[in-house]
């Protein structure tokens, strides 16, 4: 950027009365070479910036998709039907208690109780 400002300042300070001055052609040639090199460097920078912008756009899209998915999962958790959930919980609790009662009752069973005493 500093080279660009220097080249522009050089061009801005030139006037037609300096054309016949010694070294004028060399100064103009050097300035032209400098500006040409600057244009080449800026073109490369534009390409690099375009690639970085494309990468950032891709990252932004991925983050947006992730945000949408997380918002959906959060909504499922927050927007639960409390009546239905409590009903399901009560049903599961009843089933669990029934299974505990069956386990307790079956622990008292023995094959000995079913065999005839004299056999």
N, C-alpha and C positions, 0 to 999 in steps of 0.2 A: 504494500500500500504506500509505503514511503517512496518507493521508486516511481510509482504513478504520480504522486503529488509533485515530486521533483521534475518529472518530464512535463507535466502540465504547467508548472511554474516556468520552466525553460521556454516552452512554446508561448506562454502568455507574455513573456518579457521580450520576445523578438519583435522587431519592426523592420520595415522595408529599407531603412537607411543602413542597416547592418549587413546587407547582402554582400557588399564589396569588402567587408572587413575580413582580415586574414583569419582562417580557422572557422569561419561561419559554416562552410559546407561540412566540415568535420563534426561540428556541434550538431547540425541538423541530422547528419547521418547517424551519429551516436544516439541522438534522441529518438530517431525513427527505429533503430535497432532495439532500444530499451522498451519502447511502446509495443513493438512486435512481440518481444519476449514476455512482456506483461500480459498481453492478450492471450498468448499461449498458456501461460501459467494460470490465468483466470479461467480459461476454458477447462483446464484440468480440474481446477477447484470447483467449477460448476458441476462437472461430472461426479466428483466425490460427494458434493452436497446433495445431488440428485439421488445417489445411491443411499446416502444416509437418510434422506427423507423417505425413500421407499421402505427402508428397514423400519423406521419409526412408524410409518403408516401401518405396516404389518403388525408391529407390536401393539399399536393402538387397537387394531381390529381384534387381536387375540385377547387383549385385556377387556375389551368391550364384551366379547363372547363369554369370557370367564365371569364378568360381573353379572351378565344376564342369567347365567346358570346358577350362580350363588344367590341371586335375588329370588329365583324360582324355588330353590331349596329352602331359603329362609321363609318364603311365603307359605310353603307347604307346612312348615313348622308353626308359624305364627297364626295361620288361618285355619287351624284345626277345628273341627266341629266338636265342641266340648261335650255336648249331650251324648253324641255317639261314642266318643272316647271314654267317657265315664261308664256308659252302658257296657262297652267291651271290657273295660277293666273289671267291672263287677262280675260279668260272666266268667272271665278268666279266674277270678278269685274264687268263685263258687266251684268251678271245675277243679281247681287246685285243692280246695278243702275236701271235695268228694274223693279225689285220688288219695289224699292222706288217710281218709277214713277207710278206704279199701286196703291200703297197705297195712294199716293197724289191724283190721279184721283178718287179713290173710296171715299175719304173723302168728295168730293164735291157732291156726289150722295145723294139723299134723296128720300124717298117714296112719299113725297109731290109732287115732280116733275112729278111723273108718274100717279098720281091720276087725274081724270077729275075735272075741276074747279067747275062744277055745281053739282056734286054728293053729 
